[in-house]
Amino acid sequence: MVKVVVNNGQYKITIPKDIALAKGWNKNTRLYVTLDSEGNVVLKELPKKK
């Protein structure tokens, strides 16, 4: 389950641990949040900085 938290005017969500582990995401992973043509939220991993 994903939870939306409001803190000082910022909205934050949690990502389920199973998904983060399956994608290989960690605290250094940067994600881009966008909407598709149907209005669904899409998370895309940004390339890692070298």
N, C-alpha and C positions, 0 to 999 in steps of 0.2 A: 504494500500500500504506500502511496506517495502522499505526503502531508505538505500543505502550504503553510508557511510561517511568515508573519509580518513582523519585522523588526526595524524600527526607526525608518519607516517608509519604504523599506526594501522587502520584496517578496522572495522567499527562498523555498526550494523544494528539496526533499531528500530523495536520493536514488536508491532503490533497493540494493542491498549488498550483493545478492545473486547476480544482478545485471552488471554492476560495476566489476565484479570478479570475472564474469564471462567476457566482458569487453576489454579487460586488462587495464581498467581505469584506476588511477590513484589520485592522491592529493595534488599532484602536479599536472593532471590532465585538464586541458582547457576545452570547453564545449561551447559551440555556437547554437543558440536557440532561435528557431524560425518557425513559421507556419507554412503548411503546404496549401495547395489550392482548395482543399476542403476545410481548412481551418484547424487541422490537427497540429499539435505541437511536435516539432521534429528536433532532436538533438543530434548535432554533428560534431565529431571530434576534430579540433583544429590541429594542423601539423605541429609537431614538436619543434621548438626552437633549437638550433644547433649552436 
